[in-house]
Amino acid sequence: MPPFLKRVACLTAALLCACSQAAHPEQTGIETFLQRYFSTWSARDMDGYGACFHPTARITFVEKGGLTGSQGLTDFLHGQKIGHERAATPMTEVPTEMKISGDPRVAQAEVRWKLTKGREIITGTDFFTLVKTAEGWKIASLVFYND
């Protein structure tokens, strides 16, 4: 086969593979859940924000040099509440891109976000492990970092 046709065949195969990847069976519901996660945080609704997490969730922040350690839900939520209270201006965080995979019981979500603090804008990524419960999707694990 001539090199040109090999390249066309490889490109076609790559496109077919990319297009055949199915969306998560509950893609829309998970996107709605994640939107609620960000909107409750931005509204300083710590009860609504906390309800997004499974009670046994672990949260880990990754520094540029490595992990800073993980927290349980109570300590994490307390830190988020204090952060909002001490902020000089209201903070808002919005998702800018979502990639979701998994099955009907467990989902993985990679979410790029933008945090606005007055004139300061910070971007980063959240990596969620979500579990389906009787009450809906809950965060079992969150690992995140700032760019």
C-alpha positions as CSV (number, residue, x, y, z in Angstrom):
1,M,0.0,0.0,0.0
2,P,1.4,3.4,-0.9
3,P,2.5,5.6,2.1
4,F,-0.3,8.1,1.3
5,L,-3.0,5.5,1.5
6,K,-1.5,4.1,4.8
7,R,-1.8,7.6,6.3
8,V,-5.4,7.9,5.1
9,A,-6.2,4.5,6.5
10,C,-4.7,5.3,9.9
11,L,-6.4,8.6,10.1
12,T,-9.8,7.0,9.2
13,A,-9.3,4.3,11.8
14,A,-8.4,6.9,14.4
15,L,-11.5,9.0,13.6
16,L,-13.8,5.9,13.7
17,C,-12.3,4.9,17.1
18,A,-12.8,8.4,18.5
19,C,-16.4,8.7,17.2
20,S,-17.4,5.3,18.5
21,Q,-16.6,6.1,22.1
22,A,-20.0,6.2,23.7
23,A,-21.0,8.9,26.2
24,H,-21.5,7.8,29.8
25,P,-25.0,6.3,30.1
26,E,-26.0,9.1,32.5
27,Q,-23.9,11.9,30.9
28,T,-26.6,14.6,31.3
29,G,-27.4,13.7,34.9
30,I,-23.7,13.8,35.9
31,E,-23.2,17.1,34.1
32,T,-26.2,18.5,36.0
33,F,-24.8,17.1,39.3
34,L,-21.4,18.7,38.6
35,Q,-23.0,22.0,37.7
36,R,-24.8,21.9,41.1
37,Y,-21.4,21.2,42.8
38,F,-19.9,24.4,41.3
39,S,-23.0,26.6,41.7
40,T,-23.6,25.7,45.4
41,W,-20.0,26.5,46.1
42,S,-20.2,29.8,44.3
43,A,-23.4,30.7,46.1
44,R,-21.7,30.0,49.5
45,D,-24.3,27.3,50.1
46,M,-22.1,25.0,52.1
47,D,-25.0,22.7,53.0
48,G,-25.9,22.2,49.3
49,Y,-22.2,21.9,48.5
50,G,-21.6,19.4,51.2
51,A,-24.6,17.3,50.0
52,C,-22.7,16.7,46.8
53,F,-20.2,14.5,48.7
54,H,-20.5,11.0,50.1
55,P,-19.9,11.1,53.9
56,T,-16.7,9.1,53.6
57,A,-15.3,11.2,50.8
58,R,-11.6,12.1,50.7
59,I,-10.3,15.4,49.2
60,T,-6.7,15.9,48.0
61,F,-5.0,19.0,46.8
62,V,-1.9,18.5,44.5
63,E,0.8,21.2,44.8
64,K,3.2,21.7,41.9
65,G,5.8,19.8,43.9
66,G,3.5,16.9,44.9
67,L,0.6,16.1,47.3
68,T,-0.2,18.2,50.3
69,G,-2.2,15.5,51.9
70,S,-5.8,14.6,52.0
71,Q,-8.7,15.6,54.1
72,G,-12.0,14.1,55.2
73,L,-15.2,15.9,54.4
74,T,-15.7,17.8,57.6
75,D,-12.3,19.4,57.6
76,F,-12.5,20.2,53.9
77,L,-16.0,21.8,54.2
78,H,-14.9,23.9,57.2
79,G,-11.9,25.2,55.2
80,Q,-14.1,26.1,52.2
81,K,-16.5,28.0,54.5
82,I,-13.7,29.9,56.1
83,G,-12.2,30.7,52.7
84,H,-15.5,32.3,51.6
85,E,-15.9,34.2,54.9
86,R,-12.3,35.6,54.6
87,A,-12.4,36.4,50.9
88,A,-12.2,40.2,50.2
89,T,-14.6,39.8,47.3
90,P,-17.1,37.1,46.5
91,M,-15.6,34.1,44.6
92,T,-17.2,32.2,41.8
93,E,-16.1,29.0,40.2
94,V,-17.4,27.6,36.9
95,P,-16.6,24.5,34.9
96,T,-15.2,25.2,31.5
97,E,-14.8,21.6,30.2
98,M,-16.0,18.1,31.3
99,K,-14.8,14.6,30.4
100,I,-16.9,11.9,31.9
101,S,-16.5,8.1,31.7
102,G,-17.6,5.0,33.7
103,D,-20.6,2.8,34.1
104,P,-24.0,3.1,35.8
105,R,-22.5,2.6,39.3
106,V,-19.2,4.6,39.2
107,A,-18.1,7.5,37.1
108,Q,-14.8,9.4,36.6
109,A,-15.0,13.1,35.7
110,E,-12.2,15.4,34.7
111,V,-13.4,19.0,35.0
112,R,-11.4,22.1,34.0
113,W,-12.6,25.1,35.9
114,K,-12.1,28.9,36.3
115,L,-12.2,30.6,39.7
116,T,-12.8,34.3,39.8
117,K,-11.8,36.3,42.9
118,G,-12.4,39.9,42.0
119,R,-10.0,40.7,39.2
120,E,-7.9,37.6,39.9
121,I,-8.6,34.5,37.7
122,I,-7.3,31.1,38.6
123,T,-7.7,27.9,36.5
124,G,-7.3,24.3,37.4
125,T,-8.6,20.8,37.2
126,D,-10.8,18.6,39.4
127,F,-10.7,14.8,39.1
128,F,-13.8,13.3,40.6
129,T,-14.7,9.7,41.4
130,L,-18.5,9.6,41.7
131,V,-20.7,6.8,43.0
132,K,-24.3,6.3,42.4
133,T,-26.3,6.1,45.6
134,A,-30.0,5.9,46.4
135,E,-30.0,9.7,46.6
136,G,-28.2,10.1,43.3
137,W,-24.5,10.8,42.4
138,K,-22.1,11.6,45.2
139,I,-18.4,12.5,45.2
140,A,-16.4,9.6,46.7
141,S,-13.0,11.2,45.9
142,L,-11.8,14.6,44.7
143,V,-8.3,15.3,43.6
144,F,-7.6,18.8,42.4
145,Y,-4.9,21.4,41.5
146,N,-4.5,24.9,40.3
147,D,-2.5,25.6,37.1
